[in-house]
Amino acid sequence: MNYLLYIFIVTVLFIVYVEYSVGGILWRQTSSGMKSFNFGSLFNYLIDPLRQKFLWNVELLDVNYVFVVIISSIIYYLKI
């Protein structure tokens, strides 16, 4: 499997998991009360561990995208 495809699949699964467990990351309610996609919020959430130290807490590693990508990359390269 191609590495970029692998990371894409990991990213999609991560987004689904985070939206289910944390909620309100990708789907946000607008001021008019309708739900809409918010890609800016999703992007900021994905890179937030690079700026916020509290996301490296052991209890929050499952919702830390940088950690998930690092572990997934290690697994990918160990499989090869």
C-alpha positions, 0 to 999 in steps of 0.5 A: 500500500502506498504511504500517502494512501495509508496516511489518508485512510488513517486521517479519515478514520481519525476524523470520524473517531474525533467527531464521534468522541469529542464532537463539534470539530468538523460539524458545527452549528452556525448562528442560524442554527444549521449544521455545516462543515467547518474545515478551518476548525478541523485543520486547527484541531489537527495541528493543535498538538504542535502548539498546545502541550496539554494535548500530549497528556496520556489521557488525550493521546487518542485524540492527538493527530500528530501522535496518531500519525507518528504511531501509524507511520512506525507501524507502516514502516515496521510492516514493510 
